[in-house]
Amino acid sequence: MNTEFGLEPFEDTRDERAHQIIIAHLAQASPAEQFSFVQRSNYDGNARALRWLADRSETDRAAILAMYGVMDKTGAFFETWDSNGQNGCF
């Protein structure tokens, strides 16, 4: 499984071509369009494209922060911890 980004290889050439089309779109997409893509993505189906966006310095910060939620596989609320060890959701 030691493939690009630690992901399984493409199952067939159609999957690889679909990925290339998505990347070509994201490369020219506006920050709002990239953010929308992240918001509508799921980790299983779009992991390569999300990783590609995350690795680009040009990707808007809002898309990166939204990606954090997509990549959280537990579905849990994000928690913060104060100096006393108390947690709170935000």
C-alpha positions as CSV (number, residue, x, y, z in Angstrom):
1,M,0.0,0.0,0.0
2,N,3.0,2.4,-0.1
3,T,1.5,4.5,-2.9
4,E,1.2,8.2,-3.4
5,F,-0.2,9.7,-0.2
6,G,-0.5,6.3,1.3
7,L,-3.6,5.6,-0.7
8,E,-4.5,2.5,-2.7
9,P,-3.7,2.6,-6.4
10,F,-6.5,3.5,-8.8
11,E,-8.7,0.5,-9.7
12,D,-8.7,1.3,-13.3
13,T,-7.9,4.0,-15.9
14,R,-11.3,5.6,-15.6
15,D,-10.7,6.3,-11.9
16,E,-7.3,7.8,-12.7
17,R,-8.8,9.9,-15.5
18,A,-11.6,11.1,-13.3
19,H,-9.0,12.2,-10.7
20,Q,-7.0,14.1,-13.4
21,I,-10.2,16.0,-14.4
22,I,-11.0,16.9,-10.9
23,I,-7.4,18.2,-10.3
24,A,-7.5,20.2,-13.5
25,H,-10.7,21.8,-12.4
26,L,-9.5,22.5,-8.9
27,A,-6.2,24.1,-10.2
28,Q,-8.2,26.8,-12.0
29,A,-11.1,27.0,-9.5
30,S,-11.7,30.1,-7.3
31,P,-11.2,29.9,-3.6
32,A,-15.0,29.8,-3.2
33,E,-15.2,26.8,-5.6
34,Q,-12.4,25.0,-3.8
35,F,-14.1,25.6,-0.5
36,S,-17.4,24.2,-1.9
37,F,-15.6,21.1,-3.2
38,V,-14.1,20.5,0.2
39,Q,-17.5,21.0,1.9
40,R,-19.2,18.5,-0.4
41,S,-16.4,15.9,-0.3
42,N,-16.1,12.7,1.6
43,Y,-12.8,11.3,2.7
44,D,-13.1,7.9,0.9
45,G,-14.1,9.3,-2.5
46,N,-12.0,12.4,-2.7
47,A,-8.9,11.7,-0.5
48,R,-6.5,12.3,-3.4
49,A,-8.0,15.6,-4.4
50,L,-8.2,16.8,-0.8
51,R,-4.6,15.8,-0.3
52,W,-3.7,17.6,-3.5
53,L,-5.4,20.8,-2.3
54,A,-3.8,20.5,1.2
55,D,-0.3,20.3,-0.3
56,R,-0.7,23.5,-2.4
57,S,0.4,26.7,-0.9
58,E,-2.1,28.5,-3.1
59,T,-5.1,26.9,-1.5
60,D,-7.2,29.3,0.5
61,R,-7.1,29.0,4.2
62,A,-10.9,28.6,4.5
63,A,-10.7,25.5,2.3
64,I,-7.9,24.1,4.5
65,L,-9.8,24.7,7.7
66,A,-13.0,23.1,6.2
67,M,-10.8,20.1,5.1
68,Y,-10.0,19.6,8.8
69,G,-13.6,18.6,9.4
70,V,-13.8,16.4,6.3
71,M,-10.7,14.5,7.4
72,D,-12.1,13.9,11.0
73,K,-13.3,10.4,10.6
74,T,-14.8,10.2,14.1
75,G,-17.5,12.7,13.3
76,A,-16.9,14.1,16.8
77,F,-17.2,17.8,17.6
78,F,-13.9,19.6,17.7
79,E,-12.9,20.2,21.2
80,T,-10.8,22.8,22.9
81,W,-9.1,22.4,26.2
82,D,-8.5,25.3,28.6
83,S,-5.5,25.5,30.9
84,N,-7.4,23.7,33.7
85,G,-8.0,20.6,31.5
86,Q,-11.7,21.4,30.9
87,N,-13.0,20.8,27.4
88,G,-15.6,22.6,25.5
89,C,-17.0,22.2,22.0
90,F,-16.9,25.0,19.5
